[in-house]
Amino acid sequence: MKIRALIVDDEPLARRGLLRLLKKDTDIEVVGECGDGDCAVSTILSKKAHFVFLDVQMPEVDGFEVVRRVGPDRMPALIFVTAYDRYALRAFETNAIDYLLKPVAQARFEKALARAKQRIADKSKGDVVRRLIAALEQIKRHDEYLNRLPVSENGRILFVNAEEIDWIEANGNYARLHAGPRFAEIRETLNALEHKLNPRDFLRIHRSAIVNVHKVKEVQPWFHGYHLVLLQNGQELRMSRYQSETVKRLGVGNCSPIKGAV
C-alpha cells in the first residue's frame, strides 16, 4: 500500500521542490498540494494522508494553527518546513517527526522521510494490536454470558441450555424458564437475567417477559401501540407499547394492523 503524503506551503517553488523529492520514492503517493492553511485543514481531514509536509509561516492561518484546528487525534504524521530555525522548539512541542529548513537538502529530506515511514509503520502496528485487543475483549464478553442455567428439581441441580429456552417470565424474585412443554423456576430476577444472557439471542419485550429471538415466529401490531409476539410453540406474549427498537431487533418491518383493531 502506498504511503499518502500531503504538501502544504504558500510558496509554489517550495512545493515543487518537495514534490520533486517525493516522486523519487516509489512508496509515496502525493495526494494533494495546498498553498494556505484553510486548504490544508480541509485536505488533511478529507484526504486522510499518512503524513504532511507543513510550512510554518503562512498568511492568516499558519502551520501551528492548522495543527490546532485539525486536532492531535486526527493529525497525520507531521514534518514542519520553514526558512527559520527559531520555530524548531515549538514545532517539536506539537509532536512533529522532524523539522526541515529551506532550502531543503536531499540528504536531510531523506532522513526526515525515513523517520516518517517508521512512525507510520509503528502506528499501523499499534492499530493492529488495538483492534486485536478489542476483538479479544468482545470474545471475552461473549463467553461471560450464560450458556446454561442451573435449576433445582427434587433436590437435584439440572442445567437448561439457554438455546432451548423459548421465553422467560417474571415471578417476583424468581424467573420462570419456559422450554418447550417444560418450565422451571430459578431464584433470579428478570433484571439480573437480562444482563447475564447474550443480547443477540434474548430480548426484553416487557417488564415481565424476555424472549429468545430465535423462537419468535411473528410480531403482530395490536391495540393502542402494543404488539403481540407469537412464538413458534404458539405462545402469545404482549410487547410493551411503542418499542420500535425492539420491533427492529426482531427483524420486523412494516406490519399491517390486525383486522378489527382500533
ABEGO torsion letter per residue (X at the ends): XBBBBBBBBABAAAAAAAAAAAAABAABBBAEBBABAAAAAAAAAAAGBABBBBBABBBGBBAAAAAAAAEAAABBBBBBBBABAAAAAAAAAAGBABBBBOBBBAAAAAAAAAAAAAAAAAAAAAAAAAAAAAAAAAAAAAAABBABBBBBBGGBBBBBBAAABABBBBBEABBBBBBEABBBBBBBBAAAAAAABBAAABBBABAABBBBAAABABBBBBBGGBBBBBBAAGBBBBBBBGBAAAAAAAGBBBBBBBBGBX
